Amino acid sequence: MYFNSTIKRDKQSSLLLILSISAYLVYVFITDIVTPKISGVYNLNSNFILSIIPIACIYYAIKNLDLLGINTSDLLLQAFDKSPEAICLIYNGKIKYVNNMFFNILGEKGDKVLPSKTAKNIFPKEIFKENKFFSKIFKLKKLDSPETVNVLCNKFQFEENSAYEPFDILTILDIGIVHESQKKIENINKNLEKLIKESTQKLENINNELNTEIKRRIDSESKMLQISSTDPLTGLYNRRFFSQISHNIIMDSNPIINRHVVIYLDLDNFKNINDTLGHTTGDEILKKISSRLKVSVPDTSIISRVGGDEFFNICKKL
């Protein structure tokens, strides 16, 4: 384990394990062989207590060597493969490991380890300066084509005095994807604005159509009401309207306080005019009489033509 270990921490733990086992074997040799021969006495309690020391050392060494079923290196590499960023491990200027996203960004399919390519053949020289940490944007050439890709590169440098050998970790993020996402978002926003504008215009058109239809219906109902309540020749109210309005006035009035006047007007010998001068002349006379009635009574009056030459006028609250 000591000679096969490439990590300083594993070498130190292996050495501790070797020393612990050696110390325990020396202790057993002294307590079980040498001491009984010299004294002839075997002390169980002291041997049991003293044996705890090397056993604790062995347990500590085993725990540090990750021999309890957990391989931290494999867990670390699995975490790298799940990362949304490209990750590259560089040791002594050579690429030792890259994750799947590295190939997705730089466009080469193959093994995760690139032994034939040094880091300086892929990355700019600025990355390998002495500064431990930095974050900059670079334009990298793809591995299998002359195309380039804009990336955000972060470097983390581990020093020699760390638990591991000195190496660099590079994380690479394709900012072109971010730009494309921004463009897609902008296009979506433009389409939404266009859709909202079109929908708003459609709603305005529908609202205008509804207002026009409502106005048309109101005008139509007003005309129908006017036709049903007025005399078409004179423009005065007709018998039907007079009967309804007179009933409403009487029902809403106080017989002690309110006083109303009803005037009945009948044209004498009007039939002779129609017979001698014609109905057209008779109609003109009825119009003239209606016009004079309108200006001869109070504004609150209600004038109605209830027959051929018969008129009623209600003067309210005189």
TORFIVEX-450688 format. One record per atom (N, C-alpha, C): x, y, z. Coordinates in steps of 0.001 Angstrom, whole numbers, padded with zeros to 6 digits, always signed. Layout:
% TORFIVEX-450688
XYZ/...
% end
This chain:
% TORFIVEX-450688
+000835-001208+000000/+000000+000000+000000/+000866+001253+000000/+001974+001190+000704/+002842+002358+000784/+003456+002694-000571/+003943+001658-001290/+004633+001901-002561/+003661+002146-003718/+002447+001639-003623/+001463+001816-004697/+000686+003126-004563/+000779+003774-003405/+000023+005009-003190/+000695+006167-003914/-000143+006982-004632/+000364+008165-005337/-000005+009455-004627/-000807+009355-003605/-001254+010528-002852/-000512+010580-001527/-000046+011757-001159/+000757+011932+000052/-000012+011477+001281/-001315+011794+001352/-002091+011398+002530/-002151+009898+002691/-002303+009161+001557/-002347+007695+001618/-000998+007112+002040/+000095+007718+001599/+001425+007249+002020/+001604+007429+003526/+001180+008577+004042/+001306+008824+005472/+000456+007847+006274/-000754+007581+005802/-001625+006636+006511/-001064+005224+006448/-000519+004827+005298/+000079+003492+005166/+001262+003341+006111/+002102+004384+006182/+003248+004332+007085/+002803+004224+008536/+001737+004957+008886/+001211+004871+010248/+000699+003477+010546/+000056+002850+009583/-000445+001491+009771/+000704+000514+009973/+001754+000659+009183/+002922-000239+009313/+003561-000090+010687/+003738+001149+011134/+004356+001391+012434/+003483+000862+013567/+002160+001017+013409/+001252+000531+014457/+001304-000983+014579/+001275-001668+013435/+001338-003140+013468/+002680-003608+014029/+003747-002951+013627/+005079-003332+014135/+005165-003146+015636/+004647-001981+016126/+004666-001739+017566/+003847-002773+018314/+002724-003157+017735/+001883-004160+018385/+002579-005516+018433/+003284-005917+017370/+003994-007200+017358/+005133-007200+018380/+005847-006072+018476/+006916-005978+019489/+006336-006084+020884/+005214-005395+021093/+004571-005444+022404/+004140-006858+022753/+003513-007558+021808/+003071-008936+022066/+004276-009839+022363/+005351-009653+021632/+006546-010468+021845/+007101-010259+023259/+007120-009001+023717/+007670-008716+025048/+006755-009243+026137/+005449-008971+026016/+004523-009340+027092/+004234-010825+027147/+004208-011493+025995/+003822-012913+025986/+005013-013870+026047/+006185-013401+025705/+007330-014330+025642/+008429-013925+026625/+008890-012671+026501/+010045-012257+027302/+009679-012094+028777/+008631-011338+029060/+008283-011038+030453/+007937-012288+031259/+007097-013216+030762/+006811-014421+031570/+008051-015245+031874/+009000-015309+030933/+010199-016096+031180/+011061-015480+032283/+011070-014119+032353/+011897-013459+033355/+011244-013513+034730/+009986-013153+034810/+009323-013045+036114/+008555-014291+036495/+008125-015022+035483/+007292-016183+035776/+005885-015815+036146/+005459-014543+035965/+004106-014067+036319/+003443-013486+035067/+002188-013816+034845/+001422-013302+033699/+000324-012395+034207/+000370-011113+033925/-000602-010111+034385/-001622-009842+033276/-002842-010379+033406/-003879-010246+032381/-004382-008822+032268/-004571-008135+033414/-005133-006788+033379/-004212-005817+032670/-002957-005821+032990/-002028-004885+032359/-001893-005160+030874/-001859-006434+030470/-001781-006753+029044/-003021-006276+028291/-004176-006426+028911/-005420-006012+028253/-005471-004499+028069/-005074-003760+029104/-005115-002300+029024/-004104-001782+028014/-002888-002333+028052/-001852-001858+027147/-002138-002199+025685/-002897-003257+025438/-003199-003655+024058/-004168-002695+023370/-004845-001857+024170/-005772-000893+023581/-005016+000130+022736/-003827+000490+023131/-003068+001540+022446/-002767+001160+020997/-002120+000037+020694/-001869-000292+019278/-003144-000565+018490/-004166-001119+019161/-005430-001374+018452/-006059-000056+018012/-006027+000972+018888/-006560+002288+018517/-005785+002880+017360/-004462+002708+017374/-003638+003218+016268/-003986+002520+014955/-004185+001219+015016/-004537+000462+013805/-005906+000924+013263/-006859+001091+014169/-008197+001547+013747/-008123+002931+013089/-007329+003832+013690/-007176+005175+013132/-006555+005121+011743/-005573+004257+011569/-004923+004124+010261/-005883+003553+009230/-006653+002551+009621/-007618+001949+008684/-008677+002972+008284/-009129+003763+009235/-010139+004775+008934/-009599+005816+007968/-008346+006237+008141/-007739+007214+007239/-007474+006648+005861/-007289+005331+005753/-007034+004692+004466/-008318+004398+003695/-009483+004818+004226/-010777+004596+003555/-011030+003118+003302/-010627+002264+004239/-010841+000826+004083/-012126+000354+004744/-013024+001303+005073/-014296+000946+005713/-015440+000909+004710/-015155+000761+003419/-016190+000611+002397/-016506+001866+001632/-015785+002994+001861/-016067+004243+001160/-014832+004652+000370/-015005+004815-000924/-013912+005266-001788/-014180+006702-002182/-013491+007625-001529/-013761+009049-001759/-013366+009482-003160/-012374+008855-003755/-011963+009231-005113/-013068+008933-006111/-013685+007742-005984/-014789+007407-006898/-015971+008345-006701/-016257+008673-005430/-017359+009600-005167/-017073+010971-005777/-015815+011403-005696/-015442+012696-006253/-015605+012713-007765/-015185+011632-008439/-015308+011562-009895/-016772+011485-010314/-017593+010774-009541/-019021+010722-009849/-019659+012103-009714/-019227+012845-008708/-019737+014208-008545/-019310+015082-009717/-018086+014907-010202/-017605+015666-011358/-018439+015356-012600/-018796+014086-012802/-019578+013705-013992/-020981+014298-013969/-021512+014571-012795/-022855+015147-012676/-022843+016664-012760/-021668+017257-012810/-021578+018707-012806/-022046+019293-014136/-022786+020418-014120/-023198+021075-015372/-022059+021815-016054/-020919+021938-015369/-019754+022581-015956/-018738+021524-016359/-017909+021866-017353/-016802+020990-017741/-015711+021088-016691/-015169+019940-016271/-014134+019907-015243/-012920+019181-015800/-011744+019765-015580/-010494+019197-016073/-009474+019212-014939/-008867+018052-014641/-007824+017949-013630/-006471+017917-014338/-005574+018823-013937/-004255+018956-014579/-003176+018717-013530/-002258+017798-013859/-001146+017486-012960/+000151+017544-013755/+001052+018433-013311/+002336+018629-013998/+002153+018971-015478/+001157+019821-015761/+000942+020269-017128/+000227+019292-018023/-000175+018130-017506/-000853+017116-018303/-002270+016898-017779/-003141+016608-018704/-004542+016353-018343/-004671+014942-017796/-005160+014834-016567/-005329+013531-015938/-006782+013055-015966/-007705+013991-016011/-009121+013595-015990/-009971+014737-016523/-011002+014383-017279/-012040+015329-017702/-013386+014634-017560/-014440+015396-017302/-015767+014791-017173/-016508+014819-018511/-017728+014323-018510/-018503+014208-019762/-018787+015571-020384/-019059+016584-019541/-019396+017898-020063/-018222+018533-020810/-016998+018112-020490/-015816+018622-021185/-015904+018303-022677/-016306+017076-023000/-016424+016676-024405/-017631+017332-025063/-018699+017570-024288/-019874+018224-024863/-019563+019655-025294/-018718+020347-024518/-018389+021739-024837/-017340+021836-025929/-016285+021034-025799/-015181+021121-026762/-015355+020203-027961/-016365+019355-027953/-016771+018668-029172/-015980+017476-029589/-015389+016717-028677/-014695+015487-029046/-015269+014332-028266/-015490+013234-028938/-016004+012032-028297/-014844+011058-028094/-014761+010476-026917/-013678+009536-026660/-013529+009268-025186/-012351+008796-024806/-012094+008510-023403/-012048+009793-022593/-012295+009637-021282/-012260+010796-020416/-010836+011275-020152/-009864+010417-020308/-008475+010792-020095/-007835+011066-021444/-007107+012165-021563/-006461+012538-022815/-004946+012513-022616/-004332+011338-022605/-002888+011268-022319/-002040+011871-023420/-002545+011901-024650/-001741+012400-025766/-001753+013915-025878/-002598+014562-025110/-002728+016011-025220/-002371+016664-023892/-001442+017570-023947/-001115+018327-022747/-002079+019492-022613/-002143+020015-021409/-003077+021110-021153/-002720+022349-021956/-001420+022570-022221/-001003+023760-022946/-001401+023713-024415/-001700+022518-024930/-002166+022411-026315/-003636+022796-026452/-004347+022843-025339/-005781+023125-025382/-006092+024493-024797/-005447+024817-023677/-005777+026041-022957/-004717+027106-023208/-005082+028389-023109/-004098+029476-023289/-003090+029502-022146/-001933+030140-022410/-000848+030162-021433/-001231+030920-020169/-002158+031826-020290/-002538+032637-019136/-003088+031798-018000/-003635+030650-018324/-004213+029787-017299/-003130+029230-016376/-001929+029051-016884/-000877+028373-016120/+000028+029342-015376/-000411+030557-015147/+000366+031499-014356/+000321+031101-012882/+001099+031780-012075/+001294+031382-010688/+000069+031646-009810/-000808+032545-010249/-001948+032866-009384/-002788+031626-009118/-003232+031519-007885/-003902+030289-007463/-005336+030214-007993/-006035+031323-007980/-007429+031319-008377/-007676+032459-009360/-008496+032220-010356/-008909+033291-011249/-010148+032828-012005/-010832+033797-012583/-012030+033518-013384/-012026+034476-014563/-011867+033936-015778/-011781+034765-016971/-012506+034088-018137/-012792+034914-019152/-013445+034423-020368/-012384+034219-021445/-012404+033034-022070/-011470+032706-023135/-012239+032200-024346/-011554+032225-025486/-012082+031625-026695/-011223+030386-026982/-011824+029207-026780/-011089+027952-026946/-011440+027308-028272/-010444+026691-028877/-010652+025953-030114/-011150+024553-029789/-012121+024079-030542/-012650+022743-030310/-011607+021686-030648/-011759+020518-030048/-010752+019467-030196/-010799+018788-031558/-011959+018740-032185/-012097+017988-033435/-012491+018860-034618/-012424+020203-034472/-012777+021080-035574/-012123+022437-035343/-012006+023254-036406/-011404+024593-036243/-012337+025597-035573/-013530+025207-035247/-014464+026123-034613/-014009+026485-033211/-014451+027637-032756/-014114+028102-031407/-015387+028266-030582/-015194+028290-029285/-016318+028447-028371/-015885+029384-027249/-016767+030299-026884/-016493+031224-025787/-016864+030572-024462/-015891+030543-023538/-016118+029858-022271/-015671+030751-021118/-016274+030518-019969/-015839+031130-018720/-015033+030087-017972/-013744+030368-017747/-012826+029394-017151/-012464+029831-015740/-012609+028920-014783/-012202+029145-013393/-011108+028154-013029/-010037+028648-012405/-008940+027774-012002/-008826+027760-010481/-008645+026542-009944/-008393+026347-008519/-007096+025559-008399/-006114+026133-007762/-004796+025512-007665/-004566+025008-006248/-004231+023710-006129/-003936+023111-004835/-002428+023128-004628/-001993+023574-003466/-000568+023711-003186/+000050+022388-002776/+001387+022373-002705/+002121+021160-002362/+001917+020753-000908/+001630+021700-000050/+001486+021372+001368/+000084+020864+001707/-000755+020657+000696/-002083+020106+000947/-001977+018596+001117/-003127+017973+001416/-003127+016522+001630/-002845+015765+000336/-003096+016388-000815/-002873+015748-002096/-001639+016365-002771/-001205+015699-003842/-000129+016249-004656/-000628+017518-005342/+000259+018463-005653/-000191+019713-006278/-000797+019477-007656/-001979+020031-007887/-002636+019927-009188/-003618+021080-009329/-004113+021278-010552/-005064+022346-010867/-006396+021742-011276/-007453+022392-010868/-008801+022041-011322/-009327+023205-012150/-009737+022909-013373/-010326+023912-014255/-011803+023598-014439/-012636+024591-014232/-014060+024460-014543/-014375+025364-015720/-015111+024826-016704/-015357+025527-017960/-016860+025595-018181/-017351+026801-018396/-018777+027018-018669/-018929+027665-020035/-019725+027033-020888/-019961+027555-022234/-020927+028726-022134/-020387+029945-022257/-021254+031123-022167/-022040+031331-023447/-021645+030618-024520/-022449+030672-025739/-023834+030115-025506/-023923+029098-024653/-025229+028531-024293/-026055+029564-023553/-025361+030343-022683/-026068+031397-021950/-026603+032445-022919/-025748+032818-023923/-026192+033793-024919/-027372+033264-025718/-027285+031994-026101/-028407+031397-026841/-029664+031386-025987/-029503+031067-024716/-030669+031066-023829/-031257+032469-023707/-030361+033472-023615/-030843+034850-023544/-031574+035230-024822/-031022+034803-025983/-031702+035095-027247/-033064+034419-027301/-033115+033174-026837/-034394+032465-026824/-035393+033183-025920/-034897+033630-024757/-035784+034357-023833/-036262+035655-024466/-035336+036356-025162/-035715+037602-025835/-036756+037327-026926/-036541+036245-027691/-037521+035895-028740/-038870+035543-028126/-038814+034819-027011/-040066+034460-026334/-040785+035723-025847/-039989+036659-025284/-040594+037910-024806/-041199+038710-025960/-040458+038743-027110/-040996+039454-028272/-042285+038808-028754/-042280+037472-028818/-043492+036776-029256/-044644+037015-028283/-044315+037035-026980/-045357+037297-025995/-045912+038712-026147/-044996+039684-026354/-045449+041057-026544/-046330+041170-027785/-045899+040493-028863/-046685+040521-030096/-048047+039872-029873/-048035+038732-029172/-049290+038031-028905/-050213+038873-028023/-049618+039516-027003/-050426+040364-026118/-050998+041550-026884/-050156+042138-027770/-050621+043275-028570/-051758+042852-029498/-051580+041698-030163/-052631+041211-031059/-053903+040889-030274/-053720+040246-029120/-054892+039901-028301/-055599+041164-027803/-054786+042175-027407/-055379+043439-026949/-056160+044111-028070/-055569+044080-029289/-056260+044680-030427/-057551+043936-030732/-057505+042599-030655/-058712+041812-030900/-059785+042135-029862/-059338+042258-028588/-060300+042596-027533/-060902+043981-027748/-060062+044921-028196/-060578+046262-028478/-061592+046232-029622/-061269+045445-030673/-062206+045327-031792/-063524+044702-031349/-063399+043645-030521/-064615+042997-030018/-065409+043966-029151/-064700+044746-028317/-065362+045717-027458/-066061+046797-028277/-065381+047264-029338/-065998+048259-030220/-067238+047694-030906/-067129+046435-031353/-068278+045795-031991/-069436+045655-031011/-069089+045283-029740/-070139+045156-028728/-070800+046502-028440/-069969+047557-028332/-070525+048889-028087/-071421+049338-029239/-070965+049045-030467/-071769+049397-031645/-073088+048638-031641/-072997+047342-031289/-074213+046527-031263/-075154+046990-030159/-074576+047319-028981/-075412+047808-027874/-076095+049119-028260/-075326+050013-028881/-075898+051295-029308/-076989+051081-030354/-076713+050170-031274/-077713+049881-032308/-078999+049341-031688/-078824+048446-030705/-080009+047874-030068/-080770+048930-029263/-080012+049786-028574/-080671+050853-027810/-081449+051772-028742/-080812+052142-029864/-081501+052997-030838/-082721+052292-031403/-082537+050991-031681/-083653+050231-032240/-084805+050137-031246/-084462+049872-029958/-085508+049793-028944/-086163+051157-028713/-085334+052220-028783/-085899+053568-028628/-086874+053878-029757/-086458+053484-030974/-087343+053702-032114/-088610+052871-031988/-088457+051626-031551/-089643+050777-031385/-090564+051345-030313/-089950+051860-029231/-090769+052458-028180/-091459+053711-028677/-090712+054495-029474/-091315+055719-030016/-092447+055392-030974/-092215+054371-031798/-093262+053976-032757/-094496+053465-032033/-094261+052676-030980/-095396+052084-030269/-096135+053088-029391/-095513+054247-029084/-096148+055191-028154/-096567+056505-028810/-096225+056734-030084/-096558+058017-030726/-097444+057813-031946/-098080+058923-032299/-098928+058942-033503/-098027+059259-034703/-098003+058428-035721/-097072+058639-036832/-097349+059911-037629/-098577+060421-037627/-098897+061607-038424/-098507+062896-037708/-098897+063046-036462/-098696+064317-035752/-097462+064305-034845/-096955+063121-034516/-095840+063039-033583/-096255+063133-032143/-097555+063262-031851/-098035+063284-030476/-098153+061857-029942/-098331+061765-028618/-098531+060444-028047/-099851+059859-028537/-099937+058525-028642/-101149+057873-029127/-102045+057477-027951/-103185+056858-028270/-104178+056487-027252/-103584+055498-026244/-102825+054531-026744/-102263+053502-025851/-101347+054119-024800/-100467+055015-025244/-099549+055655-024305/-100316+056552-023328/-101335+057250-023866/-102127+058144-023010/-102814+057353-021895/-103357+056196-022221/-104034+055385-021204/-103048+054945-020122/-101866+054547-020518/-100871+054074-019549/-100341+055210-018680/-099999+056334-019314/-099403+057434-018555/-100417+058083-017629/-101662+058178-018068/-102704+058764-017204/-102951+057871-016000/-102903+056563-016201/-103075+055631-015085/-101926+055784-014084/-100703+055880-014585/-099540+056036-013693/-099599+057350-012914/-100013+058404-013586/-100102+059702-012897/-101121+059655-011782/-102261+059061-012026/-103308+058976-011012/-102862+058123-009831/-102176+056991-010111/-101758+056094-009047/-100646+056713-008192/-099817+057565-008782/-098707+058175-008040/-099079+059501-007377/-100316+059933-007512/-100713+061255-007014/-101429+061151-005689/-101300+062205-004911/-102055+062351-003667/-103307+063155-003983/-104485+062598-003770/-105708+063297-004173/-105949+064598-003415/-105292+064771-002271/-105493+065990-001503/-104517+067076-001945/-103295+066679-002207/-102249+067656-002501/-102150+067951-003990/-102142+066889-004807/-101911+067046-006245/-103207+067353-006983/-103100+068294-007945/-104226+068644-008794/-103771+068571-010241/-104553+067834-011036/-104239+067670-012456/-105452+068116-013276/-105152+068589-014484/-106216+069041-015389/-106149+068221-016666/-107305+067710-017074/-107393+066952-018333/-108263+067753-019296/-107698+068040-020461/-108417+068821-021484/-108709+067915-022675/-109958+067917-023084/-110359+067145-024254/-110653+068108-025395/-110106+067841-026577/-110275+068720-027740/-110785+067890-028912/-111904+068404-029496/-112502+067711-030646/-112729+068751-031742/-112337+068423-032986/-112506+069338-034122/-113899+069136-034715/-114645+070233-034784/-116008+070147-035351/-115946+070096-036880/-116827+069270-037416/-117012+069166-038869/-115696+068843-039622/-114805+068118-038955/-113530+067776-039609/-113741+066779-040745/-114810+065995-040647/-115113+065006-041687/-115417+065706-043012/-116082+066865-042938/-116399+067597-044165/-115133+068050-044894/-114073+068392-044105/-112806+068814-044726/-112212+067662-045522/-112217+066484-044920/-111681+065323-045639/-112507+065002-046883/-113820+065183-046753/-114687+064822-047879/-114587+065831-049019/-114422+067091-048682/-114420+068135-049718/-113009+068481-050209/-112068+068581-049304/-110701+068998-049680/-109724+067829-049788/-110102+066671-049281/-109239+065490-049371/-108502+065212-048065/-108089+063968-047931/-107403+063544-046691/-106027+064176-046543/-105411+064508-047659/-104089+065142-047554/-104190+066501-046884/-105208+067261-047291/-105425+068558-046647/-105806+068367-045192/-106615+067361-044922/-107014+067078-043542/-105805+066731-042676/-104861+065957-043238/-103651+065607-042476/-102811+066842-042170/-102745+067765-043127/-101960+068986-042903/-102596+069827-041801/-103918+069872-041781/-104606+070624-040725/-104333+070004-039355/-104347+068645-039280/-104068+067954-038008/-102644+068260-037525/-101674+068338-038447/-100300+068669-038077/-100184+070095-037532/-100905+071034-038210/-100868+072423-037766/-101460+072548-036354/-102569+071855-036129/-103220+071905-034812/-102309+071305-033747/-101621+070204-034080/-100715+069564-033121/-099567+070499-032756/-099000+071198-033746/-097906+072150-033482/-098371+073282-032576/-099619+073794-032800/-100120+074882-031970/-100428+074420-030549/-100875+073172-030427/-101127+072633-029085/-099833+072538-028260/-098729+072144-028897/-097445+071972-028186/-096946+073279-027588/-097194+074394-028293/-096689+075683-027795/-097729+076427-026948/-098916+075848-026840/-099984+076545-026127/-100208+076001-024725/-099554+074950-024351/-099762+074323-023040/-098438+074328-022276/-098448+074132-020939/-097202+074070-020153/-096303+072918-020609/-095015+073081-020242/-094047+072053-020659/-094305+070708-020014/-094946+070700-018864/-095225+069436-018165/-096448+068719-018721/-097069+069304-019727/-098294+068713-020276/-097960+067513-021150/-098918+066610-021249/-098806+065428-022096/-099971+065464-023070/-099618+065655-024351/-100657+065781-025376/-100707+064491-026176/-101924+064016-026396/-102103+062761-027122/-103211+062914-028148/-103008+062255-029276/-104081+062145-030278/-104705+060774-030085/-105943+060777-029610/-106607+059530-029247/-107607+059066-030310/-107865+059924-031306/-108780+059555-032377/-108439+060304-033641/-109341+060260-034637/-109086+060953-035884/-108912+062446-035692/-109876+063087-035000/-109792+064529-034739/-109970+064823-033259/-109588+063866-032392/-109761+064001-030955/-108384+064053-030284/-108226+064955-029305/-106949+065144-028608/-107208+065209-027096/-106292+064674-026332/-106317+064789-024879/-105032+065495-024416/-105166+066338-023411/-104019+067027-022823/-104126+066951-021308/-103085+066349-020673/-103012+066272-019207/-102017+067318-018737/-102490+068269-017927/-101630+069249-017310/-101419+068819-015854/-100169+068388-015555/-099912+067845-014224/-099634+068924-013204/-100139+068681-011984/-099821+069472-010789/-099975+070977-011029/-101159+071371-011440/-101428+072813-011611/-101929+073413-010303/
% end
